[in-house]
Amino acid sequence: MRASTASVAIKDDGFLDRNAWVLSPETRPDVYTAFRSRKPKQVVFYTDLDSLSVPLEPGGRFNFIILLNGKDSCFTQIVSSVPAPEKLSQMDDQPDTIPFELTDKQAILVSAIVNESDTLPFHFDLGSLQFRITRDGLSKTSLWPTGSGENAAKTRAALSKVEQIRMGKTTWINPAISLANMVATGTSGRFGWQVFDNRIFEIDYDRSQIILYRSLPKKASEYSVSEIHFLQSLFCLEATVKINNHSYSGNFLVDTGSDLAMILDSSWMSRNCFPTNMPLLKKIRFTDGSGQPYESKIVSIPTVELHHTEIANIPTSLLGAKSPVGAELNYFGNDLLKRFNMLVDLKTDRIYLKPNRLARVPFQKP
């Protein structure tokens, strides 16, 4: 491909991001990981001069060169996110148990050991992808360079030194890790669903444990099951809001990193002619994981049906702006999700839910 500017647009899974990519001749190859899909698809790169449509199979990769200004060769690679590279190891074939604490901010807090030398509090956020760590967290570790210098350079140097992360008996070797702007209160980092890709894990709120399995446990038959929908690699479930004998169905991001109960997207509400006369409980401001601020109205939703289980009187944020992912996407936060024990099978992209002892705990007051 040819290009006269470094900015590249990418269409992936039908979503066009006009500012998706910046050419880097120094990086060889510069890897674009496609949105998660277990089906063949097209990924299209657009420069100001050319376009290239690449057929991508699950587990596939494609190499090409973008020639910038007729002289700089940008070696580029498109890779499928399925299957994920095997970067974690376990001591044996038995289930691995990772204890956690459910904080008063609804965060799943786990102790992560970095390079077998530093222990940091991370939270498990299914609305996120890989490992992320704050600059403040890095500065408290032996990874942080001594002496003076700008924080940006120190941060890059510290991140490059992360060779392994261990939780329980499971170790991630040379894990993908980047800087986090926002994490749960009292934590130094977070990790998302991709660190367990092609694995089976359980979030057991009754016993405060994350459990890794080699195969689906027999108790899965006691849970209700549905498909996981990956929207731009975001972990989503389908659910239905019920108001006055009307049903409104849509995709909901599974966001265990949020302390809210439920958030409804403005575009989704508009398209579905969602009621606008819900009794107002409160107005709030909050930020997402990237630090983007939002204003929201809090109302009480009578019923939400998730996996054939109905949940009543959910304090719900009605977004006044479009979702940052550029698609209609609602959210479930951990004030709602904590009411279910979850078995997540990322080998088949299915999720199993079962109400737990927190099912009837009152929601947080808005």
Long-range contacts (C-beta under 8 A, 24 or more apart in sequence): 1-45, 1-47, 1-49, 1-50, 1-51, 1-52, 1-64, 1-65, 1-66, 1-67, 2-47, 2-49, 2-50, 2-66, 2-67, 2-70, 3-47, 3-48, 3-49, 3-50, 3-66, 3-67, 3-68, 3-69, 3-74, 4-47, 4-48, 4-49, 4-68, 4-69, 5-47, 5-48, 6-68, 7-48, 8-45, 8-46, 8-47, 8-66, 9-45, 9-46, 10-43, 10-44, 10-45, 10-46, 11-42, 11-43, 11-44, 11-46, 12-41, 12-43, 12-44, 12-232, 13-37, 13-41, 13-231, 13-232, 15-232, 15-326, 15-327, 17-326, 21-45, 23-66, 23-68, 23-72, 23-74, 24-74, 25-68, 25-72, 25-73, 25-74, 27-74, 27-75, 28-75, 29-63, 29-75, 29-76, 29-77, 30-74, 30-75, 30-76, 30-77, 31-76, 31-77, 31-78, 31-79, 32-76, 32-77, 32-78, 32-79, 33-79, 33-80, 33-81, 34-78, 34-79, 34-80, 34-81, 35-81, 35-230, 35-232, 35-233, 36-81, 36-82, 36-230, 36-233, 37-80, 37-81, 37-82, 37-230, 38-82, 38-349, 43-78, 45-76, 45-78, 54-78, 56-80, 58-82, 58-83, 59-83, 81-194, 81-197, 81-233, 82-197, 82-198, 83-197, 83-198, 84-194, 84-197, 84-198, 86-198, 87-172, 87-173, 87-174, 87-175, 88-170, 88-171, 88-172, 88-173, 88-195, 88-199, 89-170, 89-171, 89-173, 90-169, 90-170, 90-212, 91-169, 92-169, 93-214, 95-211, 95-212, 95-213, 95-214, 95-217, 96-168, 96-169, 96-170, 96-211, 96-212, 97-168, 97-209, 97-210, 97-211, 98-167, 98-168, 98-170, 98-209, 98-210, 98-211, 98-212, 99-168, 99-208, 99-209, 100-124, 100-208, 100-209, 100-210, 101-208, 102-205, 102-208, 102-338, 103-184, 103-185, 103-186, 105-184, 105-185, 105-186, 105-259, 106-258, 106-259, 106-333, 106-334, 106-335, 106-338, 106-364, 107-184, 107-185, 107-186, 107-187, 107-257, 107-259, 107-334, 108-203, 108-210, 108-256, 108-334, 109-184, 109-186, 109-187, 110-167, 110-191, 110-210, 111-167, 112-165, 112-166, 112-167, 112-189, 112-191, 113-165, 113-166, 113-167, 114-141, 114-143, 114-162, 114-164, 114-165, 115-142, 115-143, 115-161, 115-162, 115-163, 115-164, 116-164, 116-166, 117-141, 117-142, 118-142, 118-143, 120-188, 120-189, 121-186, 121-187, 121-188, 121-189, 122-167, 122-187, 122-188, 122-189, 122-190, 122-191, 123-183, 123-184, 123-187, 123-189, 123-190, 123-191, 123-257, 124-190, 124-191, 124-192, 124-203, 124-210, 124-256, 124-257, 125-184, 125-190, 125-191, 125-192, 125-255, 125-256, 125-257, 125-289, 126-192, 126-193, 126-235, 126-254, 126-255, 126-256, 126-257, 127-192, 127-234, 127-235, 127-253, 127-254, 127-255, 127-256, 127-257, 127-258, 127-289, 127-331, 128-190, 128-191, 128-192, 128-193, 128-257, 128-289, 129-192, 129-193, 129-194, 129-233, 130-175, 130-176, 130-177, 130-178, 130-191, 130-192, 130-194, 130-195, 131-162, 131-165, 131-172, 131-175, 131-176, 131-177, 131-178, 131-189, 131-190, 131-191, 131-195, 132-177, 132-178, 132-179, 132-180, 132-183, 132-189, 132-190, 132-191, 133-159, 133-162, 133-177, 133-178, 133-179, 133-180, 133-188, 133-189, 134-179, 134-180, 134-181, 134-183, 134-188, 134-189, 135-179, 136-188, 137-188, 137-189, 140-188, 155-179, 167-210, 168-210, 168-212, 170-212, 180-289, 181-289, 181-290, 181-291, 182-287, 182-288, 182-289, 182-290, 182-291, 184-257, 184-259, 190-257, 190-289, 192-235, 193-235, 193-344, 193-346, 194-233, 196-344, 196-346, 197-346, 198-346, 198-347, 199-346, 199-347, 200-343, 200-344, 200-345, 200-346, 200-347, 201-343, 201-344, 201-346, 202-341, 202-342, 202-343, 202-344, 203-256, 203-341, 203-342, 203-344, 204-341, 204-356, 205-338, 205-339, 205-340, 205-341, 205-356, 205-357, 205-358, 206-341, 206-356, 206-357, 216-343, 216-345, 217-343, 219-343, 220-343, 220-352, 222-354, 223-341, 223-343, 223-352, 223-353, 223-354, 224-307, 224-308, 224-309, 224-352, 224-353, 224-354, 225-307, 225-350, 225-351, 225-352, 226-307, 226-350, 226-351, 226-353, 227-349, 227-350, 227-351, 228-344, 228-346, 228-349, 228-350, 228-351, 230-349, 231-325, 231-327, 231-329, 232-325, 232-327, 234-325, 234-329, 236-329, 237-306, 237-307, 237-332, 237-351, 239-304, 239-305, 239-306, 239-330, 239-332, 240-304, 240-305, 241-274, 241-301, 241-303, 241-304, 242-302, 242-303, 242-304, 242-305, 242-310, 243-275, 243-278, 243-301, 243-302, 243-303, 244-275, 244-302, 248-272, 248-274, 250-328, 250-330, 251-328, 251-329, 251-330, 252-306, 252-329, 252-330, 252-331, 252-332, 253-329, 253-330, 253-331, 253-332, 254-332, 254-337, 255-331, 255-332, 255-333, 255-334, 255-337, 256-333, 256-334, 256-337, 257-289, 257-334, 258-331, 258-333, 258-334, 258-335, 259-333, 259-334, 259-335, 259-364, 260-286, 260-315, 260-317, 260-331, 260-333, 260-335, 261-314, 261-315, 261-316, 261-332, 261-333, 261-335, 261-336, 261-363, 261-364, 262-301, 262-304, 262-314, 262-315, 262-316, 262-317, 262-330, 262-331, 262-332, 262-333, 262-336, 263-296, 263-316, 263-317, 263-318, 263-319, 263-330, 263-331, 263-333, 264-316, 264-317, 264-318, 264-319, 264-330, 265-319, 265-322, 265-323, 265-328, 265-329, 265-330, 266-318, 266-319, 266-320, 266-321, 266-322, 266-323, 267-322, 267-323, 267-328, 268-328, 268-329, 268-330, 269-318, 271-328, 278-318, 281-315, 281-366, 282-366, 284-317, 284-366, 286-317, 288-324, 290-324, 292-324, 294-319, 294-320, 294-321, 295-320, 295-321, 296-320, 298-366, 304-336, 306-332, 306-340, 306-353, 307-340, 307-353, 309-340, 309-353, 309-355, 311-336, 311-339, 313-363, 314-363, 315-363, 315-364, 315-365, 315-366, 335-363, 335-364, 336-363
